[in-house]
């Protein structure tokens, strides 16, 4: 049985196209109509495929990757505590003692993003850190607020006073959500203005005709005519009624989304039964449809881009540009690497409990602190022998 992703890749068998009779050449508007409907169908297909792929990746990520981070965080805390206890039973020089303290603090800070910080853990951190856990949190929150303000200024030309942002994680999150809503409203207003400006000139000459055509042949009119034909209530045949129920769902969904292309395709399929009727459309009527279809194509273009950058799929953004099978393999590979890393942390924790662990502890701490100073994303430092 084909997967959901494979099923989504199967295109609709019914295409909304103007087919020329015999050797007739299509007019420019007819050709534009065909290009637009093809583009819209292609965009819809892309969005279906992307959504399906991202959902599959998010499910796989949630099952394979996400559970690893709290486990690694717990292992880091255990390792930090073992290092702390080692300083009580093993004599280290002042330099090595301070280096161990740096490693303990860094291990805790790396873990804090993936576990809840209780009073006991906060007290443990405070014993080794120059600044308390609370002070560190406030510093990080202030830095996050500054970074957010810089991003809003650079990306959206919106200037924010960081003092206006609440001094708590919850308050900061609520502030970001308010700004997100504001930016989305401004973005929609911007696109509407751009669309209106681009349309004004070409609509001047045919504004009255277009308005009249829209009144005569509106999306609502198509919806009503379709509903009369495909509504299942009056159908006596069981098979036909089931088919009409499914079609009626598509009609309602298309109407709610103001999806002219789908409504036109369904209308032709169920009322006209042939695309030949499209050839009878006047240029004025075609222009009305072209304007609506162009806006629909623009909206789909934006939807496609925004889907790939949606915070909903942020966890799998690094995999989103890969083919599905490769992305799935990468997630499984990353899971194995994270498990290997966690196993190494646990092995180090056990090894550092031994009475003769002084040399291996110093070697680990030196490599770990160097890695922290270089801020390297490569975890190869844990190849240190233990």
CORKADA-V421850 format. One record per residue. N is the residue number from 1. RES is the residue in three letters. SS is DSSP state (2 for helix, 1 for strand, 0 for the rest). OMEGA is omega in whole degrees, -180 to 180 (* if undefined). D_LAST is the distance of its C-alpha to the last C-alpha in Angstrom with 2 decimals. Layout:
n | res | ss | omega | d_last
N | RES | SS | OMEGA | D_LAST
N | RES | SS | OMEGA | D_LAST
This chain:
n | res | ss | omega | d_last
1 | UNK | 0 | -178 | 49.25
2 | UNK | 0 | 180 | 48.30
3 | UNK | 0 | 177 | 45.66
4 | UNK | 2 | -179 | 46.70
5 | UNK | 2 | 180 | 45.41
6 | UNK | 2 | 179 | 47.53
7 | UNK | 2 | -179 | 50.53
8 | UNK | 2 | -179 | 50.26
9 | UNK | 0 | 179 | 50.48
10 | UNK | 0 | -177 | 53.92
11 | UNK | 0 | 178 | 56.54
12 | UNK | 0 | -178 | 59.73
13 | UNK | 0 | -176 | 62.51
14 | UNK | 0 | -179 | 65.07
15 | UNK | 0 | 178 | 65.15
16 | UNK | 0 | -176 | 67.35
17 | UNK | 0 | 173 | 69.07
18 | UNK | 0 | -178 | 72.57
19 | UNK | 0 | -178 | 73.83
20 | UNK | 0 | 175 | 76.81
21 | UNK | 0 | 177 | 79.95
22 | UNK | 0 | -176 | 81.01
23 | UNK | 0 | -178 | 80.76
24 | UNK | 0 | 178 | 80.67
25 | UNK | 0 | 179 | 78.20
26 | UNK | 0 | 176 | 76.21
27 | UNK | 0 | -180 | 76.94
28 | UNK | 2 | 180 | 74.34
29 | UNK | 2 | 177 | 73.82
30 | UNK | 2 | 177 | 73.46
31 | UNK | 2 | 179 | 70.88
32 | UNK | 2 | 178 | 69.04
33 | UNK | 2 | 180 | 69.17
34 | UNK | 2 | 180 | 67.60
35 | UNK | 2 | -178 | 64.84
36 | UNK | 2 | -179 | 64.04
37 | UNK | 2 | 176 | 63.97
38 | UNK | 2 | -180 | 61.73
39 | UNK | 2 | -180 | 59.40
40 | UNK | 2 | 179 | 59.35
41 | UNK | 2 | 179 | 58.62
42 | UNK | 2 | 179 | 55.83
43 | UNK | 2 | 178 | 54.29
44 | UNK | 2 | 179 | 54.61
45 | UNK | 2 | 179 | 52.91
46 | UNK | 2 | -179 | 50.07
47 | UNK | 2 | 177 | 49.61
48 | UNK | 2 | -179 | 49.69
49 | UNK | 2 | -180 | 47.11
50 | UNK | 2 | 180 | 44.83
51 | UNK | 2 | 180 | 45.15
52 | UNK | 2 | -179 | 44.48
53 | UNK | 2 | -178 | 41.43
54 | UNK | 2 | 177 | 39.98
55 | UNK | 2 | 178 | 40.67
56 | UNK | 2 | -179 | 38.91
57 | UNK | 2 | 178 | 35.86
58 | UNK | 2 | 178 | 35.83
59 | UNK | 2 | 179 | 36.04
60 | UNK | 2 | 179 | 33.19
61 | UNK | 2 | -180 | 31.07
62 | UNK | 2 | -179 | 31.92
63 | UNK | 2 | -171 | 30.97
64 | UNK | 2 | -171 | 27.77
65 | UNK | 0 | -173 | 26.29
66 | UNK | 2 | -179 | 27.61
67 | UNK | 2 | -176 | 26.12
68 | UNK | 2 | -173 | 22.54
69 | UNK | 2 | 175 | 22.76
70 | UNK | 2 | 178 | 23.53
71 | UNK | 2 | 178 | 20.70
72 | UNK | 2 | 179 | 18.21
73 | UNK | 2 | 178 | 20.02
74 | UNK | 2 | 179 | 19.69
75 | UNK | 2 | 178 | 15.92
76 | UNK | 2 | 179 | 15.81
77 | UNK | 2 | 178 | 18.12
78 | UNK | 2 | 179 | 16.20
79 | UNK | 2 | 179 | 13.03
80 | UNK | 2 | -179 | 15.53
81 | UNK | 2 | 177 | 17.12
82 | UNK | 2 | 177 | 14.11
83 | UNK | 2 | 179 | 13.51
84 | UNK | 2 | 180 | 17.25
85 | UNK | 2 | 179 | 17.35
86 | UNK | 2 | -180 | 14.74
87 | UNK | 2 | -180 | 17.32
88 | UNK | 2 | -176 | 19.91
89 | UNK | 2 | -180 | 18.47
90 | UNK | 0 | 180 | 16.63
91 | UNK | 0 | 177 | 18.78
92 | UNK | 0 | 174 | 17.81
93 | UNK | 0 | -180 | 20.27
94 | UNK | 2 | -179 | 22.37
95 | UNK | 2 | -179 | 20.83
96 | UNK | 2 | 178 | 17.23
97 | UNK | 2 | 179 | 18.68
98 | UNK | 2 | 179 | 20.52
99 | UNK | 2 | 177 | 17.61
100 | UNK | 2 | 178 | 15.75
101 | UNK | 2 | 178 | 19.11
102 | UNK | 2 | -180 | 19.34
103 | UNK | 2 | 179 | 16.07
104 | UNK | 2 | -180 | 17.38
105 | UNK | 2 | -179 | 20.71
106 | UNK | 2 | 178 | 19.52
107 | UNK | 2 | 178 | 17.48
108 | UNK | 2 | -178 | 20.69
109 | UNK | 2 | 177 | 22.95
110 | UNK | 2 | -178 | 21.19
111 | UNK | 2 | -171 | 21.57
112 | UNK | 2 | -178 | 25.13
113 | UNK | 0 | -173 | 26.72
114 | UNK | 0 | 178 | 25.87
115 | UNK | 0 | 175 | 26.44
116 | UNK | 0 | -179 | 29.23
117 | UNK | 0 | 178 | 28.83
118 | UNK | 0 | -176 | 30.25
119 | UNK | 2 | -179 | 31.43
120 | UNK | 2 | -180 | 28.50
121 | UNK | 2 | 178 | 25.99
122 | UNK | 2 | 179 | 28.38
123 | UNK | 2 | 178 | 28.64
124 | UNK | 2 | 180 | 24.86
125 | UNK | 2 | -176 | 24.72
126 | UNK | 2 | -180 | 27.78
127 | UNK | 2 | -175 | 26.29
128 | UNK | 2 | -175 | 23.76
129 | UNK | 0 | 176 | 25.71
130 | UNK | 0 | 178 | 28.59
131 | UNK | 0 | -178 | 30.68
132 | UNK | 0 | 179 | 31.03
133 | UNK | 2 | 180 | 29.98
134 | UNK | 2 | 179 | 33.69
135 | UNK | 2 | 179 | 34.23
136 | UNK | 2 | 179 | 31.28
137 | UNK | 2 | -180 | 32.75
138 | UNK | 2 | 177 | 36.14
139 | UNK | 2 | -179 | 34.81
140 | UNK | 2 | 179 | 33.18
141 | UNK | 2 | 179 | 36.36
142 | UNK | 2 | 178 | 38.51
143 | UNK | 2 | 179 | 36.45
144 | UNK | 2 | 178 | 36.72
145 | UNK | 2 | 178 | 40.45
146 | UNK | 2 | 179 | 40.86
147 | UNK | 2 | 178 | 39.05
148 | UNK | 2 | 179 | 41.25
149 | UNK | 2 | 178 | 44.33
150 | UNK | 2 | 180 | 43.47
151 | UNK | 2 | 180 | 42.98
152 | UNK | 2 | 179 | 46.30
153 | UNK | 2 | -175 | 48.05
154 | UNK | 2 | -173 | 46.76
155 | UNK | 2 | -172 | 47.02
156 | UNK | 2 | -179 | 50.02
157 | UNK | 0 | 178 | 51.77
158 | UNK | 0 | -177 | 51.54
159 | UNK | 0 | -176 | 51.15
160 | UNK | 0 | 172 | 49.47
161 | UNK | 0 | -176 | 49.38
162 | UNK | 2 | 180 | 45.93
163 | UNK | 2 | 178 | 47.73
164 | UNK | 2 | -178 | 49.47
165 | UNK | 0 | -177 | 46.23
166 | UNK | 0 | -178 | 45.49
167 | UNK | 0 | 173 | 42.72
168 | UNK | 0 | 179 | 40.77
169 | UNK | 2 | -179 | 38.57
170 | UNK | 2 | 180 | 41.42
171 | UNK | 2 | 178 | 44.02
172 | UNK | 2 | 180 | 42.15
173 | UNK | 2 | 179 | 41.77
174 | UNK | 2 | 178 | 45.49
175 | UNK | 2 | 179 | 46.44
176 | UNK | 2 | 179 | 44.53
177 | UNK | 2 | 178 | 46.28
178 | UNK | 2 | 179 | 49.64
179 | UNK | 2 | 179 | 48.98
180 | UNK | 2 | 179 | 47.94
181 | UNK | 2 | -180 | 51.27
182 | UNK | 2 | 180 | 53.16
183 | UNK | 2 | 180 | 51.60
184 | UNK | 2 | 178 | 52.32
185 | UNK | 2 | 179 | 55.92
186 | UNK | 2 | 179 | 56.29
187 | UNK | 2 | 179 | 54.77
188 | UNK | 2 | 178 | 57.24
189 | UNK | 2 | 179 | 60.07
190 | UNK | 2 | -179 | 59.10
191 | UNK | 2 | 178 | 59.09
192 | UNK | 2 | 179 | 62.35
193 | UNK | 2 | 179 | 63.95
194 | UNK | 2 | -179 | 62.78
195 | UNK | 2 | -180 | 64.09
196 | UNK | 2 | 180 | 67.37
197 | UNK | 2 | -177 | 67.84
198 | UNK | 2 | -177 | 67.21
199 | UNK | 2 | -169 | 69.68
200 | UNK | 2 | -174 | 72.47
201 | UNK | 2 | -176 | 74.18
202 | UNK | 2 | -179 | 74.28
203 | UNK | 2 | -174 | 75.41
204 | UNK | 0 | -173 | 78.40
205 | UNK | 0 | -174 | 80.86
206 | UNK | 0 | -177 | 79.93
207 | UNK | 2 | -178 | 78.86
208 | UNK | 2 | 180 | 81.92
209 | UNK | 2 | -179 | 81.79
210 | UNK | 2 | 180 | 78.09
211 | UNK | 2 | 180 | 78.62
212 | UNK | 2 | 179 | 81.48
213 | UNK | 2 | 179 | 79.51
214 | UNK | 2 | 178 | 76.62
215 | UNK | 2 | -177 | 79.09
216 | UNK | 2 | -173 | 80.62
217 | UNK | 0 | -177 | 77.42
218 | UNK | 0 | 176 | 74.66
219 | UNK | 2 | 179 | 71.42
220 | UNK | 2 | 180 | 73.01
221 | UNK | 2 | 179 | 75.99
222 | UNK | 2 | -180 | 73.82
223 | UNK | 2 | -178 | 71.91
224 | UNK | 2 | -179 | 75.17
225 | UNK | 2 | 178 | 76.66
226 | UNK | 2 | -178 | 73.56
227 | UNK | 2 | 179 | 73.43
228 | UNK | 2 | -175 | 77.02
229 | UNK | 2 | -170 | 76.29
230 | UNK | 2 | 180 | 72.93
231 | UNK | 0 | -171 | 73.12
232 | UNK | 2 | -172 | 72.63
233 | UNK | 2 | -177 | 74.96
234 | UNK | 2 | -177 | 78.07
235 | UNK | 0 | -178 | 76.55
236 | UNK | 0 | -179 | 77.84
237 | UNK | 0 | -175 | 75.83
238 | UNK | 2 | -179 | 72.47
239 | UNK | 2 | -180 | 70.58
240 | UNK | 2 | -180 | 72.10
241 | UNK | 2 | 178 | 71.37
242 | UNK | 2 | 179 | 67.65
243 | UNK | 2 | -179 | 67.57
244 | UNK | 2 | 177 | 69.40
245 | UNK | 2 | 179 | 67.08
246 | UNK | 2 | 180 | 64.11
247 | UNK | 2 | -179 | 66.10
248 | UNK | 2 | 176 | 67.24
249 | UNK | 2 | 179 | 63.65
250 | UNK | 2 | 179 | 63.03
251 | UNK | 2 | -179 | 66.26
252 | UNK | 2 | -180 | 65.37
253 | UNK | 2 | -180 | 61.84
254 | UNK | 2 | 179 | 63.24
255 | UNK | 2 | 179 | 65.93
256 | UNK | 2 | 180 | 63.54
257 | UNK | 0 | -177 | 61.41
258 | UNK | 0 | -176 | 64.59
259 | UNK | 0 | -176 | 63.49
260 | UNK | 2 | -175 | 66.69
261 | UNK | 2 | 180 | 65.37
262 | UNK | 2 | 179 | 64.48
263 | UNK | 2 | 178 | 67.76
264 | UNK | 2 | -180 | 69.74
265 | UNK | 2 | 179 | 68.08
266 | UNK | 2 | 179 | 68.77
267 | UNK | 2 | -179 | 72.30
268 | UNK | 2 | -178 | 73.06
269 | UNK | 2 | -172 | 71.52
270 | UNK | 2 | -177 | 73.43
271 | UNK | 2 | -178 | 76.54
272 | UNK | 2 | 179 | 77.38
273 | UNK | 0 | -179 | 75.71
274 | UNK | 0 | 178 | 75.53
275 | UNK | 2 | -180 | 74.15
276 | UNK | 2 | -179 | 77.61
277 | UNK | 2 | 178 | 78.58
278 | UNK | 2 | -179 | 76.12
279 | UNK | 2 | -178 | 78.45
280 | UNK | 2 | -180 | 81.17
281 | UNK | 0 | 175 | 79.25
282 | UNK | 0 | 177 | 80.99
283 | UNK | 2 | -180 | 79.18
284 | UNK | 2 | 180 | 79.48
285 | UNK | 2 | 177 | 77.83
286 | UNK | 2 | -179 | 75.11
287 | UNK | 2 | 177 | 74.46
288 | UNK | 2 | 179 | 73.94
289 | UNK | 2 | 180 | 71.40
290 | UNK | 2 | -180 | 69.74
291 | UNK | 2 | -180 | 69.24
292 | UNK | 2 | -179 | 67.63
293 | UNK | 2 | 177 | 65.48
294 | UNK | 2 | 179 | 64.31
295 | UNK | 2 | 179 | 63.15
296 | UNK | 2 | 178 | 61.40
297 | UNK | 2 | 179 | 59.62
298 | UNK | 2 | 180 | 58.54
299 | UNK | 2 | 179 | 57.21
300 | UNK | 2 | 176 | 55.26
301 | UNK | 2 | -180 | 53.79
302 | UNK | 2 | 179 | 52.53
303 | UNK | 2 | -180 | 51.29
304 | UNK | 2 | 180 | 49.28
305 | UNK | 2 | -177 | 47.58
306 | UNK | 2 | 178 | 47.00
307 | UNK | 2 | -177 | 45.51
308 | UNK | 2 | 180 | 42.67
309 | UNK | 0 | -178 | 42.03
310 | UNK | 0 | 175 | 42.52
311 | UNK | 2 | 179 | 40.07
312 | UNK | 2 | -178 | 40.33
313 | UNK | 2 | -177 | 38.28
314 | UNK | 2 | -177 | 36.03
315 | UNK | 2 | -177 | 32.86
316 | UNK | 2 | -178 | 33.67
317 | UNK | 2 | -178 | 35.26
318 | UNK | 2 | -179 | 32.62
319 | UNK | 2 | -167 | 33.63
320 | UNK | 0 | -178 | 37.37
321 | UNK | 0 | -178 | 38.51
322 | UNK | 0 | 169 | 37.00
323 | UNK | 0 | -173 | 39.01
324 | UNK | 2 | -176 | 38.33
325 | UNK | 2 | 178 | 36.68
326 | UNK | 2 | 179 | 34.29
327 | UNK | 2 | 178 | 33.52
328 | UNK | 2 | 178 | 32.82
329 | UNK | 2 | 180 | 30.46
330 | UNK | 2 | 179 | 28.60
331 | UNK | 2 | 178 | 28.29
332 | UNK | 2 | 177 | 26.90
333 | UNK | 2 | -180 | 24.45
334 | UNK | 2 | 177 | 23.39
335 | UNK | 2 | -180 | 23.03
336 | UNK | 2 | -180 | 20.65
337 | UNK | 2 | 178 | 18.52
338 | UNK | 2 | 178 | 18.59
339 | UNK | 2 | 177 | 17.71
340 | UNK | 2 | 180 | 14.73
341 | UNK | 2 | 179 | 13.64
342 | UNK | 2 | 177 | 14.40
343 | UNK | 2 | 179 | 12.54
344 | UNK | 2 | 178 | 9.31
345 | UNK | 2 | 180 | 10.38
346 | UNK | 2 | 178 | 11.19
347 | UNK | 2 | 178 | 8.05
348 | UNK | 2 | 179 | 6.35
349 | UNK | 2 | 179 | 9.66
350 | UNK | 2 | -177 | 9.62
351 | UNK | 2 | -176 | 6.51
352 | UNK | 0 | 174 | 8.14
353 | UNK | 0 | -177 | 11.30
354 | UNK | 0 | 180 | 10.75
355 | UNK | 0 | -177 | 13.10
356 | UNK | 0 | -173 | 10.94
357 | UNK | 0 | -173 | 8.34
358 | UNK | 2 | -176 | 10.45
359 | UNK | 2 | -179 | 8.98
360 | UNK | 2 | 177 | 5.48
361 | UNK | 2 | -180 | 8.00
362 | UNK | 2 | 179 | 10.39
363 | UNK | 2 | 178 | 8.54
364 | UNK | 2 | -176 | 7.86
365 | UNK | 2 | 179 | 11.42
366 | UNK | 2 | -180 | 12.97
367 | UNK | 2 | -178 | 12.04
368 | UNK | 2 | -179 | 12.99
369 | UNK | 2 | 177 | 16.15
370 | UNK | 2 | 178 | 17.16
371 | UNK | 2 | 179 | 17.07
372 | UNK | 2 | -180 | 19.15
373 | UNK | 2 | 179 | 21.57
374 | UNK | 2 | 180 | 22.13
375 | UNK | 0 | -177 | 22.63
376 | UNK | 0 | 177 | 21.27
377 | UNK | 0 | -178 | 21.57
378 | UNK | 0 | -179 | 19.03
379 | UNK | 2 | -179 | 15.71
380 | UNK | 2 | 180 | 14.17
381 | UNK | 2 | -176 | 12.13
382 | UNK | 2 | 173 | 9.48
383 | UNK | 2 | 179 | 8.82
384 | UNK | 0 | 180 | 6.37
385 | UNK | 0 | -179 | 3.80
386 | UNK | 0 | * | 0.00
